[in-house]
Amino acid sequence: MPIKHDPKNQEFTLSQDGHTGELAYARPAEGIIDFTHTFVDEDLRGQGLADELARAALAFAREHQLKVKTSCTFMNGFVKKHHAEYADLLA
């Protein structure tokens, strides 16, 4: 399922059959991205879609050389679980 980045609304989104998932972020300072909220509609849960949103957002941060903050509980846990892969991105 394709993930779309909407820089105007500062979010990564996906949708399937009228259901959505989103990962919102803020840009609190130059060179920093703070992932603030993750939500996946109940009908899409349990399919690893939040993980896919997380990976896409972290790939974006890496591609744009941004340091990452994780105000979102889900993102904080995801980065801790995959620490070896994403430790270099943390602010």
N, C-alpha and C positions, 0 to 999 in steps of 0.2 A: 504494500500500500504506500503510495507516494506521500512524502512529507513535504509540506509547503512552508516556506519561510516568509513571513509578513513583517518586514522591518518597520513599517509604519505603525502597526499595532504591537510590535515587539513580541512576536510569538511564533512558534513552530506549531503547525497543525496537521492533522490527518482526518480523513472522514471516510466512512463506509456505510452504505445503506441508511443515510440520514443521521448517523451517529458520529460523534466527533471525539477527538482527543486534542489536548493542547498543552504546550509548555511555554509559559510566559517568562519574560525576562525584563530586566531594567539595565540601563547603561549609566550607573551612578557616577562614573568618572571616566576620563579618557583611558582607553586600554583595558577597561574592566567590563565584564558582563556578569550580572547577578541573576541566576535562575531563581525565580520567585514563586512559581506555582505550576503544578502539574495536575492535569485532570483528564481522565478517560471516562466516557459514558459507560454506565454499568453494563450495557449490552456488549461492549468491546473489551471488557476487563478479562484478565486471565490469558491473554493472547500475546503478552510481551510487548504490547504497543507502547507503553510508557518507556520501556527500555529502548525501543527504537527511536522515540522522540529524544531521549537523553543522548543517545549516540550521535544523532544528527546534530543536535545543538552543540555538543562538545566538539564534533568535527568542525563545525562552523567557527567555534572559538579558536581552535587550533589553526585553522586556515587563515584566520584574520589576526593571529598572534595576540589574542585577548587573554587576560588572566581571569580566572573563574572564581566567583563566589557562589555559594549554594544556600540561599535563604530558604529555599524549598526543602522540606523534610525528605521527600522522595529523592531529589537530586543529591542531597547530602549523603543519604544512604547508598545511592548508586555509585557515587564517586568513591566512597569508602570501600565498597565491595570490590570495585575495580581500580583500587588505588595505584597499582603498578602501572596501569595504562594511562591514568589521568593525573597523577601527582604533579607532573611538570606544569600543568595548567593552573593549579590552584594559586589564588592570590594570597 
